[in-house]
Amino acid sequence: MNVLMSLFMGIVQGITEFLPVSSSGHLAILHNFLNFGYEDGEHLLFDVLLHLGTLFSIFVVYRVEIKEMISDGLSYLRMRADSNADEPVYPKPPARAFLFIIVGTLPLVFALIFSSSIQRLFANTFFIGFALLVTGSLLYVSSRYIKQGNKTDKTMTMADAVLIGLAQMVAVLPGLSRSGTTIAVGLSRGLTGAFAVRFSLLLSIPAVIGATLWALIQAFTSGVDIFARFPTYLAGFVMAAGVGFLAIQFIRRMMAKNKFGNFAYYCWGIGALTIILSFFF
């Protein structure tokens, strides 16, 4: 893989990570149909580093919210540990969001059990195309038939966090959009559109960090020379971060204009095309 290809993949990752169209599905489709010529270990590492680039853009956009969540969340946990039983401690909204993100991340542990089977699905373009059709259907139903509620970090419940976390766990399958699935479930639980988007993006932080560490371990054990490919990886990382920043602004505007469901038509189209092409490649 050369730098130009890395930049192209960074653009794809930046656009598709935050728009509800499945970045992992798109990266897998391009890898399978165009055959970029890198080994499985390198493929896994590079894809995760692209996700790390878009993670950086989340930190840029939500830096204030992230700082408040961590600060208030840790303060709440310390007060709970130090307080007497007859002195109830109530978390502030940022602390609640912090705790709900932890709870929503826990279901991913179960996905690790099936990681090898899930990894094999990245080579199954028929499955990826079908999953994109499912993503489109989720977007369409959540946009057309589910009204936005009024829940935010002040009124969200533990059950909401668990269900959204389970949605994120299922969305590790290629072709199922992580953002689209978690936002759709969030809307079905009565979250406001703006908060559903924000919580979905913030929920991805622990998952991407964990996946990055896991990929680095696998890359080192499989003998991938990370340092020799550093300029190529860096190019994709920077492009994914820059394009991802713009994509976050776009998805927020689309949600504010109640046009979130329009992405369903794209998912249906690319999903159908992928299924057709799977019979020829």
C-alpha positions as CSV (number, residue, x, y, z in Angstrom):
1,M,0.0,0.0,0.0
2,N,1.3,3.5,-0.9
3,V,0.6,6.9,0.7
4,L,-2.1,7.8,-1.9
5,M,-4.0,4.6,-1.1
6,S,-3.7,5.4,2.6
7,L,-5.1,8.9,2.0
8,F,-8.0,7.5,0.1
9,M,-8.8,5.0,2.8
10,G,-8.5,7.8,5.3
11,I,-11.2,9.7,3.4
12,V,-13.5,6.7,3.3
13,Q,-13.0,6.1,7.0
14,G,-13.6,9.7,7.9
15,I,-16.8,9.9,5.9
16,T,-18.3,6.6,6.9
17,E,-17.3,6.4,10.6
18,F,-19.8,9.0,11.7
19,L,-22.3,8.9,9.0
20,P,-24.6,5.9,9.7
21,V,-23.3,3.8,6.8
22,S,-20.8,1.4,8.4
23,S,-17.1,2.3,8.1
24,S,-16.0,-1.3,8.8
25,G,-18.3,-2.5,6.0
26,H,-17.0,0.0,3.5
27,L,-13.3,-0.7,4.4
28,A,-14.0,-4.5,4.0
29,I,-15.8,-4.0,0.7
30,L,-12.9,-2.0,-0.7
31,H,-10.3,-4.5,0.6
32,N,-12.2,-7.5,-0.8
33,F,-13.1,-6.1,-4.2
34,L,-10.0,-4.0,-5.0
35,N,-7.4,-6.2,-3.3
36,F,-5.1,-3.6,-1.9
37,G,-2.3,-6.1,-1.4
38,Y,-1.6,-6.1,2.3
39,E,-1.6,-9.1,4.7
40,D,-4.3,-9.8,7.2
41,G,-2.3,-8.6,10.2
42,E,-1.5,-5.3,8.4
43,H,-5.1,-5.0,7.2
44,L,-6.4,-5.3,10.8
45,L,-3.8,-2.8,12.1
46,F,-4.3,-0.2,9.4
47,D,-8.1,-0.3,9.7
48,V,-7.9,0.1,13.5
49,L,-5.5,3.0,13.1
50,L,-7.9,4.7,10.8
51,H,-10.5,4.4,13.5
52,L,-8.0,5.9,15.9
53,G,-7.8,8.9,13.5
54,T,-11.6,9.4,13.6
55,L,-11.4,9.0,17.4
56,F,-9.1,12.0,17.5
57,S,-11.8,14.1,15.8
58,I,-14.3,13.1,18.5
59,F,-11.9,14.4,21.1
60,V,-11.6,17.7,19.2
61,V,-15.3,18.2,18.8
62,Y,-16.4,17.0,22.3
63,R,-13.3,18.0,24.3
64,V,-15.3,20.1,26.8
65,E,-17.9,17.4,27.3
66,I,-15.2,14.7,27.7
67,K,-13.3,16.7,30.2
68,E,-16.4,17.3,32.3
69,M,-17.4,13.7,32.1
70,I,-14.1,12.4,33.3
71,S,-13.7,15.1,36.0
72,D,-17.3,14.8,37.4
73,G,-17.4,11.0,37.0
74,L,-14.2,10.4,39.0
75,S,-15.3,13.0,41.6
76,Y,-18.6,11.1,42.0
77,L,-16.9,7.8,42.4
78,R,-14.6,9.2,45.0
79,M,-17.5,10.8,46.9
80,R,-19.4,7.5,46.8
81,A,-16.3,5.7,48.2
82,D,-15.8,8.3,51.0
83,S,-19.4,9.1,51.9
84,N,-21.4,7.6,54.9
85,A,-24.3,5.3,54.2
86,D,-26.8,8.0,55.4
87,E,-25.4,10.6,53.1
88,P,-26.7,9.9,49.5
89,V,-24.5,11.2,46.7
90,Y,-26.2,12.1,43.4
91,P,-24.1,12.3,40.2
92,K,-24.2,15.4,38.0
93,P,-25.3,15.0,34.4
94,P,-21.7,14.7,33.0
95,A,-21.0,12.0,35.7
96,R,-24.2,10.2,34.7
97,A,-23.0,10.1,31.1
98,F,-19.6,8.9,32.2
99,L,-21.2,6.0,34.1
100,F,-23.6,5.2,31.3
101,I,-20.7,5.0,28.8
102,I,-18.9,2.5,31.1
103,V,-22.1,0.4,31.3
104,G,-22.7,0.7,27.6
105,T,-19.2,-0.6,26.8
106,L,-19.4,-3.7,29.0
107,P,-21.4,-5.8,26.4
108,L,-18.4,-5.6,24.0
109,V,-16.7,-8.1,26.3
110,F,-19.1,-10.8,25.0
111,A,-18.2,-9.9,21.4
112,L,-14.6,-10.9,22.2
113,I,-15.8,-14.5,22.6
114,F,-16.8,-14.6,19.0
115,S,-14.0,-12.4,17.6
116,S,-12.5,-15.0,15.3
117,S,-15.9,-15.8,13.8
118,I,-16.6,-12.1,13.4
119,Q,-13.3,-11.5,11.7
120,R,-14.0,-14.1,9.1
121,L,-17.2,-12.2,8.1
122,F,-15.1,-9.3,6.9
123,A,-14.2,-11.5,3.9
124,N,-17.9,-12.4,3.2
125,T,-19.2,-9.6,0.9
126,F,-22.6,-11.2,0.6
127,F,-23.1,-10.9,4.4
128,I,-21.7,-7.3,4.4
129,G,-24.2,-6.3,1.7
130,F,-27.1,-7.9,3.6
131,A,-26.0,-6.2,6.8
132,L,-26.0,-2.8,5.0
133,L,-29.6,-3.5,4.0
134,V,-30.4,-4.1,7.6
135,T,-28.7,-0.8,8.6
136,G,-30.8,1.0,6.0
137,S,-34.0,-0.5,7.4
138,L,-33.0,0.6,11.0
139,L,-32.4,4.1,9.8
140,Y,-35.6,4.3,7.9
141,V,-37.8,3.0,10.7
142,S,-36.1,5.1,13.4
143,S,-36.5,8.2,11.3
144,R,-40.0,7.7,10.0
145,Y,-41.8,5.9,12.8
146,I,-40.1,6.8,16.0
147,K,-40.5,10.3,17.4
148,Q,-37.6,11.9,19.2
149,G,-38.0,12.0,23.0
150,N,-36.7,14.4,25.6
151,K,-34.2,12.3,27.4
152,T,-30.7,13.7,27.9
153,D,-27.9,12.8,30.3
154,K,-30.1,14.2,33.1
155,T,-32.9,11.7,32.6
156,M,-31.4,8.8,30.7
157,T,-31.7,5.5,32.6
158,M,-29.4,2.5,33.2
159,A,-31.7,0.4,31.0
160,D,-31.2,2.8,28.1
161,A,-27.4,2.5,28.5
162,V,-27.5,-1.3,28.5
163,L,-29.7,-1.5,25.4
164,I,-27.6,1.0,23.5
165,G,-24.5,-1.0,24.6
166,L,-26.0,-4.2,23.3
167,A,-26.7,-2.5,20.0
168,Q,-23.0,-1.5,19.8
169,M,-22.1,-5.1,20.5
170,V,-24.2,-6.4,17.6
171,A,-22.8,-3.6,15.4
172,V,-19.3,-5.1,15.5
173,L,-20.6,-7.1,12.5
174,P,-19.3,-5.6,9.3
175,G,-22.0,-3.8,7.4
176,L,-24.0,-2.9,10.5
177,S,-23.3,0.8,11.2
178,R,-22.2,1.3,14.8
179,S,-23.4,4.9,14.9
180,G,-26.6,4.2,13.0
181,T,-27.5,1.2,15.2
182,T,-26.8,2.9,18.5
183,I,-28.5,6.2,17.5
184,A,-31.6,4.3,16.3
185,V,-31.8,2.4,19.6
186,G,-31.2,5.6,21.5
187,L,-34.1,7.3,19.6
188,S,-36.3,4.3,20.3
189,R,-35.6,4.8,24.0
190,G,-36.7,8.4,24.0
191,L,-33.4,10.2,23.7
192,T,-33.4,13.6,21.9
193,G,-31.8,13.5,18.5
194,A,-28.8,15.7,19.5
195,F,-28.1,13.6,22.7
196,A,-28.5,10.3,20.8
197,V,-25.8,11.4,18.4
198,R,-23.5,12.7,21.1
199,F,-23.9,9.6,23.3
200,S,-23.3,7.3,20.4
201,L,-20.1,9.1,19.4
202,L,-18.8,9.3,23.0
203,L,-19.6,5.6,23.5
204,S,-17.2,4.7,20.7
205,I,-14.2,6.0,22.6
206,P,-13.5,3.0,24.9
207,A,-14.3,0.6,22.1
208,V,-11.8,2.2,19.7
209,I,-9.1,2.5,22.3
210,G,-9.6,-1.2,23.3
211,A,-9.6,-2.3,19.6
212,T,-6.4,-0.3,18.9
213,L,-4.5,-1.9,21.8
214,W,-5.7,-5.3,20.7
215,A,-4.7,-4.7,17.1
216,L,-1.2,-3.5,18.2
217,I,-0.7,-6.7,20.2
218,Q,-1.8,-8.8,17.3
219,A,0.4,-6.8,14.9
220,F,3.5,-7.2,17.0
221,T,2.9,-11.0,17.6
222,S,2.3,-11.5,13.8
223,G,5.5,-9.7,12.8
224,V,4.0,-6.7,11.1
225,D,6.7,-4.0,10.9
226,I,4.8,-1.0,12.2
227,F,7.7,1.4,12.1
228,A,8.6,0.7,8.5
229,R,5.0,1.6,7.5
230,F,4.7,4.6,9.8
231,P,4.6,7.3,7.1
232,T,1.8,5.5,5.3
233,Y,-0.2,4.9,8.4
234,L,0.3,8.5,9.5
235,A,-1.1,9.8,6.2
236,G,-4.3,7.7,6.6
237,F,-4.6,8.7,10.3
238,V,-4.4,12.4,9.6
239,M,-6.8,12.2,6.6
240,A,-9.3,10.2,8.7
241,A,-9.1,12.7,11.5
242,G,-9.7,15.7,9.3
243,V,-12.5,14.3,7.3
244,G,-14.1,12.8,10.4
245,F,-14.2,16.3,12.0
246,L,-16.3,17.5,9.0
247,A,-18.5,14.4,9.1
248,I,-19.4,15.0,12.7
249,Q,-20.6,18.5,11.9
250,F,-22.6,17.1,9.0
251,I,-24.4,14.3,10.9
252,R,-25.3,16.8,13.7
253,R,-26.9,19.1,11.1
254,M,-28.7,16.2,9.5
255,M,-30.2,15.1,12.8
256,A,-31.2,18.7,13.6
257,K,-33.1,18.9,10.3
258,N,-34.7,15.5,10.8
259,K,-33.0,14.1,7.8
260,F,-31.2,11.3,9.6
261,G,-33.3,8.6,7.7
262,N,-32.1,9.8,4.3
263,F,-29.0,7.7,4.8
264,A,-31.2,4.6,4.5
265,Y,-31.4,5.0,0.7
266,Y,-27.6,5.0,0.4
267,C,-27.3,1.9,2.6
268,W,-29.9,0.0,0.6
269,G,-28.2,1.0,-2.7
270,I,-24.6,0.1,-1.7
271,G,-25.9,-3.0,0.1
272,A,-27.7,-4.3,-3.0
273,L,-24.7,-3.5,-5.2
274,T,-22.4,-5.4,-2.8
275,I,-24.6,-8.4,-2.9
276,I,-24.7,-8.4,-6.7
277,L,-20.9,-8.0,-7.0
278,S,-20.4,-10.8,-4.4
279,F,-21.5,-13.3,-7.1
280,F,-18.8,-12.1,-9.5
281,F,-15.8,-11.5,-7.2
